[in-house]
Amino acid sequence: MREPIFDPLEFYLREGKARHERNVAERFSEFSARASIDEAENERTVHSLQIKKKEAEAVARKAQGVKRARRFGILGIIAAFFIAVFALNKASMSSAAFSACVFLSLAASIFLIVFLCVKLRKRLKNVSEQYARIRGEADELETKAFEQVASLNVQFTDEDSLRLIEKSLPCVSFDGFFTEARLKELVGEYGYNSGRSDDTCVIGTLSGELYSRPFLYERRLTHRMGWQTYHGSRSISWEERTTDSEGKTVYTTRTQTLTASVTKPKPYYRTSTRLSYGHEALEELRFSRTYAHAEDESERALEKKLKKGARKLRELEEKALKEGKDFVGLVNTEFEVLFGATNRSDERLFRIMFTMQAQENMLKLLLSDDGYGDDFNFFKQGKINVIESEHSAARSFGLPAAEYYSCDHREIRRNFIGKNEAFFKAVFFDFAPLLLIPVYQQPLARNTVHMGGSLCDYNFEEIAQRLSSRLCPESETEVIVKTSLIERTAGFDRVRVFASGYTTCRQVDYVSVRGGDGDYHDVEVYWTEYVPFTREEILRISKGGASGTHYHGYSVEIE
C-alpha cells in the first residue's frame, strides 16, 4: 500500500521511525535465526579477546618505556663525552678536579654502555617477545570469533538497506542500478538535464521511483581552476650610523623581516549530491530556494527575521505592480519568508503546489530539529524537482554488507540496526519536501521501466572513478574521468576512458623587496606547480565473471 504522507514530520515521529526500527529488528532476527550461532560461546571468546588486547596494550606501553630509557641512556653517554672534552680543554682546572671529572665521565659512560647493551637490550627483547606472544594469542582469538559469527556475516547483502526502506516506506522503490532505460525516461519524459561538462564526473548513483515517478540520486566530482597565494620571508640586518647628543658617532644594528607573496594557479575539487525527481504536474512552474537553517534561530532572532522579511515582501509586491508582474505574497508570511521562493514563475501554480496545509507542513520541516531542519535547497525546473541537502552531501548511497561485519555478534547487531535507522532517516528527509505536496501524490500506474536494462554512461563514469587510482596512480590530486562507449555486444561492453589529473612540482620564485637599508633583496617564495596530464584506457565490462572489479553483477577489467 502506497499511503499518502501529507505531513512527513508527523508521520516520521509517530509511525515511520518506529515502523522502520521494527522492520530492521525483525530482519536481523531472521538473519540471526538462519545463522544459528552460539552467542554465549562467541561472547566468551570476545571477552577473552578484549582481555588479550588490553594485555597487549599494557606490554606495548612497557616497550615504549624501555625505548625511552634507551634514548635517555644514549643521551647520558653523549653528555659524559662532552663533559670529558670540556675537562680536557679547561686549562685552569686543577689536576685533582681534572682526574675526578674524567674518572666520573668514564665511569658513567661504562655504566650506561653496560646498562644499554645488557640490561635494556635484554629487557626490550623480553618485552618484544611477550608482546608478540600475546598479540598472536589475540589474533587467534579474533580469528576464532570471526569463525563463530561467519554464518551471520555471510547473511548480509549490499541491498538490505534499500529493501528495508521499501518495506517501511512503500511509496518508494529502488532500482538494481541506474539503467539506460531509466536515464532515457528521465530525459525523454521529464526533460532531465544533467548539466554535466568535461570538468565533472559521476562518482555515485542511486535511482528508483517515488509514487511511481522516477528519481535519481547523483553524486558528482567537479573540477575547477583557481588560485592560491604562497608566502615567503627573509630577515635582513644592517648598521645605522647616527650622532648622539655629545657629537659621537654611534652605530646601531637594525633588523627587519621582509615578506613577499606570489599567486599561482591551483586545481580545486568539490563533491556534491543531489536528488532529482520527475513529476508531470505543474510543468510551467519554476522556482528555487536555498537553506538558511531557520531551526537554529532563537525565538527573538526568528521574530526579527520575519519582520524584516515581511517588509521585503511588501517591497517586492510594489515593484511587481510597477513592472506589471503578478507577484503577490502569500497570506502565510512565515512560510513566504522562511521558504523564500519569491522568484517563482507562476503565482497560481505555486499555490496549487503549496496548499495552505502544505505550507504548514513545510514550516514544521524547516523549524523542527527532530529531522534535519532547514538544511535543503529546493529547485523546480519544469517537470524536474531537485533537492540538495546538507545531511546527504557526504553519505553513501546505501550500506555495503561490510558495514555490519564484526567478530562480536552484539556489535554486528548494533551496526545493522543503528546504521539502517540512520540511513532511513537521511533518505526519508530528502524525500520529505516532496512528500508533503498533495498534487505529487496523485496515483499513477506502476512504472516498470526500471526492470532490467543496460549500463549507461553514468555507470561507466562511476566504474572508471572507482578505478581512478589504477588508471592514474601518479596523480597527486583527484581524477576526473569521462567515458564513451566503443562497442556493445551480447556479452560485454568496451568503454574508452579519458582520465585527467595533476602531478606536482616544487618551484621557487625570487621576489625583489626593498628593505629598510634602502637596498633590494630577493625573498624566496616556494610554491607548488600543478602539471596536468591525461590518460586513455579501455575497460571491458562483462556480465557476471569472477575476475576484476565488480559492479552490480558486472565484472570490470582494464584491457
C-alpha positions in Angstrom: 0.0 0.0 0.0 1.4 3.4 -1.0 -0.4 5.6 1.5 -0.2 9.4 1.1 2.1 11.2 3.6 0.9 14.8 3.7 2.7 15.6 7.0 6.2 14.0 6.7 7.5 15.1 10.1 4.4 13.9 11.9 4.5 10.6 10.0 8.2 10.0 10.8 7.8 10.8 14.5 4.5 8.9 15.1 4.8 5.9 12.7 7.6 5.9 10.2 10.6 5.8 12.6 9.1 3.1 14.8 7.9 1.1 11.7 11.5 1.0 10.3 13.0 0.2 13.7 10.6 -2.8 13.9 11.3 -3.9 10.3 15.1 -3.7 10.9 15.0 -5.6 14.1 12.8 -8.3 12.5 15.1 -8.6 9.6 18.1 -9.0 11.8 16.3 -11.6 13.8 15.7 -13.6 10.6 19.4 -13.4 9.7 20.3 -14.4 13.3 17.9 -17.4 13.3 19.3 -18.6 9.9 22.8 -18.2 11.1 22.2 -20.2 14.3 25.4 -19.1 16.0 26.3 -19.9 19.6 26.0 -16.4 21.1 27.2 -17.4 24.6 30.4 -19.0 23.2 31.0 -16.0 21.0 30.6 -13.7 24.0 33.2 -15.7 25.9 35.6 -15.6 23.0 35.2 -11.9 22.5 35.6 -11.3 26.3 38.9 -13.3 26.2 39.9 -11.3 23.1 39.3 -8.0 24.8 41.4 -9.1 27.8 44.3 -10.1 25.5 44.1 -6.8 23.7 44.4 -4.9 27.0 47.3 -7.1 27.9 49.0 -6.4 24.6 48.4 -2.6 25.1 50.0 -2.8 28.6 53.0 -4.6 27.2 53.3 -2.1 24.3 53.4 0.7 26.9 56.2 -1.2 28.7 58.1 -1.5 25.4 57.7 2.3 24.9 59.1 2.9 28.4 62.2 0.7 27.7 62.8 2.6 24.4 62.6 5.9 26.3 65.1 4.7 28.8 67.4 3.6 26.0 67.2 7.1 24.5 68.0 8.7 27.9 70.9 6.3 28.2 72.3 7.3 24.8 71.9 11.0 25.8 73.7 10.3 29.1 76.7 8.8 27.2 76.8 11.8 24.9 76.7 14.1 27.9 79.5 12.2 29.6 81.6 12.6 26.5 81.1 16.3 26.3 82.0 16.7 30.0 85.3 14.8 29.4 86.0 17.1 26.4 85.3 20.1 28.5 87.7 18.9 31.2 90.4 18.4 28.6 90.1 21.9 27.3 89.9 23.6 30.7 93.4 24.7 31.4 92.5 26.3 34.7 91.2 23.1 36.2 93.4 21.6 39.0 94.8 18.1 38.4 92.6 16.6 41.1 89.5 18.1 39.7 90.5 17.1 36.2 91.1 13.5 37.3 87.8 13.4 39.2 85.9 14.7 36.2 87.5 12.3 33.7 87.0 9.4 36.1 83.3 10.2 36.7 82.7 10.7 33.0 84.4 7.4 32.1 82.6 5.5 34.9 79.2 6.9 33.9 79.9 6.0 30.2 80.9 2.5 31.1 77.9 2.1 33.3 75.5 3.4 30.7 77.0 1.3 27.9 76.7 -1.9 30.0 73.2 -0.8 31.1 72.2 -0.3 27.4 73.9 -3.4 26.0 73.0 -5.8 28.7 70.1 -4.8 30.9 67.9 -2.7 28.5 68.6 -4.9 25.5 67.6 -8.0 27.3 64.6 -6.2 28.8 63.5 -4.9 25.4 63.9 -8.4 23.9 61.8 -10.0 26.6 59.1 -7.3 26.3 59.0 -7.6 22.5 58.7 -11.4 22.7 56.0 -11.1 25.3 54.1 -8.6 23.1 54.4 -10.9 20.0 53.1 -13.9 22.0 50.1 -12.0 23.4 49.4 -10.3 20.1 49.5 -13.8 18.4 47.1 -15.2 21.0 44.8 -12.2 20.4 44.9 -12.8 16.7 44.0 -16.4 17.2 41.0 -15.4 19.4 39.9 -12.9 16.8 40.1 -15.5 14.0 38.1 -17.9 16.2 35.5 -15.2 17.0 35.1 -14.4 13.3 34.6 -18.1 12.5 31.9 -18.3 15.2 29.9 -15.5 13.6 30.8 -16.2 9.9 27.4 -17.7 9.3 25.8 -14.4 10.4 28.2 -12.1 8.5 27.5 -14.0 5.3 23.8 -13.3 5.5 24.1 -9.6 4.7 24.0 -8.1 1.2 24.5 -4.7 -0.2 20.8 -4.4 -1.0 19.5 -4.9 2.6 19.3 -1.2 3.5 17.3 -0.4 0.3 14.9 -3.4 0.6 14.2 -2.3 4.2 13.3 1.2 3.2 10.9 -0.2 0.6 9.2 -2.2 3.3 8.9 0.7 5.7 8.1 3.3 3.0 6.0 1.5 0.3 5.8 4.7 -1.9 9.5 4.3 -2.6 11.2 1.6 -4.7 14.8 1.3 -5.8 16.4 0.1 -9.0 19.0 -2.6 -9.1 21.2 0.1 -10.7 20.7 3.3 -12.8 19.9 1.8 -16.2 20.0 3.3 -19.6 16.2 2.9 -19.8 15.8 4.9 -16.6 18.0 7.6 -18.0 16.0 7.8 -21.2 12.8 8.0 -19.2 14.1 11.0 -17.1 15.4 12.8 -20.2 12.7 11.9 -22.7 9.6 12.2 -20.5 10.6 14.6 -17.8 13.2 16.8 -19.5 16.1 15.9 -17.2 19.3 17.8 -18.0 22.3 16.6 -16.1 24.3 19.8 -16.8 27.5 17.7 -16.9 30.6 19.0 -18.5 34.2 18.0 -19.2 35.0 19.2 -15.6 32.5 17.0 -13.9 32.2 13.2 -13.5 29.7 10.9 -11.8 31.0 9.1 -8.7 27.8 7.5 -7.4 24.2 6.9 -8.4 21.0 5.5 -6.9 17.7 5.6 -8.8 14.2 4.4 -8.3 10.6 5.6 -8.0 8.6 7.8 -5.6 4.9 7.3 -6.1 5.8 5.6 -9.4 7.6 8.6 -10.7 11.4 8.3 -11.3 14.1 9.8 -9.1 17.9 9.9 -9.3 20.4 10.4 -6.6 23.6 11.6 -8.1 27.0 12.4 -6.6 29.4 14.4 -8.7 33.0 15.4 -8.6 33.6 18.8 -10.1 37.0 20.3 -11.0 37.8 24.0 -11.4 40.9 26.0 -11.6 41.5 28.7 -9.0 44.4 30.5 -7.4 46.5 30.0 -4.3 48.7 32.6 -2.7 52.1 31.5 -1.3 54.2 33.5 1.2 57.9 33.7 1.9 60.1 35.8 4.3 63.7 36.8 4.8 65.5 38.5 7.7 68.0 41.2 6.9 70.2 43.4 9.2 72.3 46.5 8.7 74.1 49.1 10.7 72.8 52.6 11.0 75.3 55.4 11.9 73.9 58.2 14.0 75.4 61.0 16.1 74.5 61.2 19.8 74.0 64.4 21.9 77.7 64.6 22.5 78.6 64.5 18.9 79.9 61.0 18.9 79.2 58.5 16.1 77.0 55.7 17.2 76.4 52.5 15.2 73.1 50.7 15.7 72.2 47.3 14.3 68.8 47.2 12.7 66.9 44.1 11.7 63.8 43.6 9.5 61.8 40.7 8.2 60.9 41.1 4.6 57.8 39.3 3.2 56.7 38.6 -0.3 53.9 36.6 -1.9 53.1 35.0 -5.3 49.7 33.8 -6.6 49.7 30.7 -8.8 47.1 28.5 -10.4 45.7 25.6 -8.4 43.1 22.9 -9.2 40.2 22.6 -6.8 37.7 19.7 -6.5 34.2 19.6 -4.9 31.8 16.8 -4.4 28.0 17.4 -4.5 25.0 15.3 -4.1 21.5 16.0 -5.4 18.2 14.2 -5.7 16.3 14.8 -8.9 12.6 13.8 -9.1 10.5 13.8 -12.2 6.8 14.7 -12.0 4.5 15.8 -14.7 2.4 18.1 -12.6 2.7 21.9 -12.8 5.2 21.8 -15.6 5.2 25.5 -16.2 6.2 26.4 -12.6 9.8 27.3 -11.8 11.3 28.5 -8.6 14.3 28.0 -6.3 15.0 28.3 -2.6 18.2 27.8 -0.5 18.6 26.7 3.0 19.2 29.1 5.9 18.9 26.8 9.0 15.9 28.5 10.4 15.7 25.8 13.1 18.9 27.2 14.7 17.5 30.7 15.1 16.5 31.9 18.6 12.9 33.0 19.1 13.9 36.6 19.1 16.2 36.3 16.0 13.4 34.5 14.2 10.9 37.2 15.0 13.3 39.8 13.8 13.9 37.9 10.6 10.2 37.5 9.9 9.6 41.3 10.4 12.4 42.1 8.0 11.2 39.6 5.5 7.6 41.0 5.6 9.0 44.4 4.7 10.9 42.9 1.8 7.8 41.1 0.6 5.8 44.4 0.5 8.7 46.0 -1.5 8.6 43.1 -3.9 4.8 43.5 -4.4 5.2 47.2 -5.0 8.0 46.6 -7.5 6.0 43.9 -9.3 3.0 46.2 -9.5 5.1 48.9 -11.1 6.6 46.5 -13.6 3.4 44.8 -14.5 4.3 41.5 -12.9 1.9 39.3 -10.9 3.9 38.6 -7.7 1.6 38.6 -4.7 2.8 37.4 -1.3 1.1 34.5 0.4 -1.2 35.1 3.4 1.2 32.8 5.4 4.0 35.3 5.7 6.1 33.0 7.9 6.2 30.3 5.1 6.8 33.0 2.5 9.8 34.4 4.4 11.4 31.1 5.6 10.8 29.1 2.4 11.9 32.1 0.3 10.8 31.0 -3.2 9.9 34.6 -4.3 11.4 34.0 -7.7 8.5 31.7 -8.7 7.3 32.0 -12.3 3.6 31.5 -11.7 1.6 32.6 -8.6 -1.4 30.3 -9.3 0.6 27.2 -9.9 2.7 27.9 -6.8 -0.4 28.0 -4.7 -1.6 24.7 -6.2 1.7 23.1 -5.3 1.9 24.6 -1.8 -1.6 24.5 -0.4 -2.3 26.0 3.0 -1.8 22.6 4.6 1.4 22.0 2.6 2.8 25.4 3.8 2.2 24.5 7.4 3.8 21.1 7.0 6.8 22.7 5.2 7.2 25.1 8.1 7.3 22.1 10.5 10.1 20.6 8.5 12.1 23.9 8.4 11.7 24.7 12.1 12.0 21.3 13.7 15.2 19.7 14.8 13.6 16.2 15.0 14.7 15.8 11.4 17.5 17.9 9.9 15.6 21.2 9.8 16.2 23.8 7.1 19.2 22.1 5.5 18.0 21.7 1.9 17.9 23.6 -1.3 14.8 23.0 -3.5 14.8 23.8 -7.2 11.9 23.2 -9.7 12.5 23.4 -13.4 9.6 22.2 -15.5 8.9 18.5 -14.6 12.2 18.1 -12.6 12.4 18.8 -8.9 15.9 18.9 -7.3 16.7 18.5 -3.6 20.2 19.2 -2.3 20.6 18.6 1.4 23.5 19.1 3.7 22.9 15.8 5.6 23.2 13.8 2.4 26.2 15.7 0.9 28.7 13.1 2.0 26.8 9.9 2.9 26.9 6.8 0.7 24.0 5.6 -1.5 23.3 2.5 0.6 25.1 0.4 3.2 27.5 -2.2 1.9 27.4 -5.5 3.7 30.9 -4.9 5.1 29.5 -2.0 7.1 28.0 -4.6 9.6 30.9 -7.0 9.9 32.5 -7.7 13.2 33.7 -10.7 15.3 31.2 -9.8 18.0 27.6 -10.7 17.4 26.4 -7.9 19.7 28.4 -5.3 17.7 27.0 -6.8 14.4 23.5 -6.2 15.7 24.4 -2.6 16.8 25.9 -1.9 13.4 23.0 -3.4 11.4 20.2 -1.7 13.5 21.9 1.7 14.1 23.2 2.2 10.6 20.0 1.2 8.9 18.0 3.5 11.2 20.3 6.4 10.4 20.2 5.7 6.7 16.4 5.6 6.6 16.2 8.9 8.4 18.6 10.5 5.9 16.7 9.2 2.9 13.2 10.0 4.3 14.1 13.6 5.0 15.4 14.0 1.5 12.0 12.9 0.2 10.1 14.8 2.8 9.8 18.2 0.9 8.3 16.3 -2.0 6.0 14.1 0.1 4.1 17.0 1.6 3.0 18.3 -1.9 -0.6 17.0 -2.4 -0.5 17.1 -6.2 2.6 14.9 -6.3 0.7 12.1 -4.6 -1.9 11.5 -7.2 -1.9 7.8 -8.2 -0.1 6.5 -11.3 0.0 3.0 -12.8 3.1 1.1 -11.6 6.1 2.1 -13.6 8.2 -0.9 -14.9 10.8 0.9 -16.9 13.4 0.1 -14.3 13.1 -3.6 -14.7 16.4 -4.8 -16.3 18.3 -2.7 -18.7 21.8 -1.9 -19.9 24.5 0.1 -18.3 24.6 3.8 -19.2 27.3 6.5 -19.4 26.7 7.3 -15.7 27.6 3.8 -14.8 30.7 3.9 -16.9 31.9 7.0 -15.2 31.1 5.6 -11.8 33.1 2.4 -12.6 36.0 4.4 -14.0 36.1 6.7 -11.0 36.3 3.6 -8.7 39.4 2.5 -10.7 41.0 6.0 -10.8 43.9 5.0 -8.6 44.8 2.3 -11.0 44.1 4.4 -14.1 46.2 7.3 -12.8 48.5 6.0 -10.0 50.8 9.1 -10.4 48.0 11.6 -9.8 48.5 13.8 -6.7 45.0 15.2 -7.0 41.5 13.9 -7.6 40.9 12.4 -11.0 38.2 13.4 -13.5 37.1 10.7 -15.8 35.0 10.9 -19.0 33.8 7.8 -20.9 32.5 6.8 -24.3 31.1 3.5 -25.4 33.2 1.8 -28.1 31.3 -1.4 -28.6 28.3 -3.2 -27.1 27.8 -6.9 -27.6 25.6 -9.5 -26.0 28.4 -10.4 -23.6 30.3 -7.3 -22.8 30.7 -3.5 -23.3 34.0 -1.9 -24.3 34.4 1.6 -23.0 37.1 4.2 -23.6 38.1 6.2 -20.5 39.7 9.6 -20.6 41.2 10.4 -17.2 42.8 13.6 -16.2 44.7 14.7 -13.1 47.8 16.6 -11.9 51.3 15.8 -10.7 53.0 18.4 -8.6 56.5 20.1 -8.7 58.1 22.2 -6.1 59.1 25.7 -7.5 60.6 28.8 -6.1 60.3 32.5 -7.2 62.6 35.2 -6.1 60.7 38.4 -5.4 62.7 41.6 -5.1 61.7 43.6 -2.0 63.2 46.9 -0.8 64.4 46.8 2.8 64.8 49.5 5.4 68.5 49.7 4.4 67.5 51.2 1.0 68.6 48.1 -1.0 66.6 45.5 -2.8 66.7 41.9 -1.6 65.5 38.7 -3.1 62.9 36.9 -1.0 62.4 33.2 -1.7 58.8 32.2 -2.1 58.2 28.4 -2.6 55.1 27.3 -4.5 53.6 24.2 -6.0 53.2 23.8 -9.7 50.3 21.6 -10.8 51.2 19.8 -14.0 48.2 18.4 -15.9 48.2 15.1 -17.6 45.7 12.8 -19.3 45.4 9.0 -19.7 43.4 6.9 -22.0 42.4 3.4 -21.2 39.9 0.8 -22.4 37.6 -1.0 -20.0 35.9 -4.3 -20.7 32.7 -4.7 -18.7 31.2 -8.2 -18.8 28.0 -9.6 -17.2 29.0 -11.9 -14.4 32.5 -13.2 -14.2 34.8 -13.8 -11.2 37.8 -11.7 -12.1 38.3 -7.9 -12.0 36.4 -5.2 -10.2 32.7 -5.9 -9.7 29.7 -3.5 -10.2 26.1 -4.7 -9.8 26.8 -8.2 -11.2 29.3 -6.9 -13.9 33.0 -7.6 -13.8 35.3 -4.9 -15.0 38.8 -5.3 -16.3 41.3 -2.8 -17.8 42.4 -4.1 -21.2 
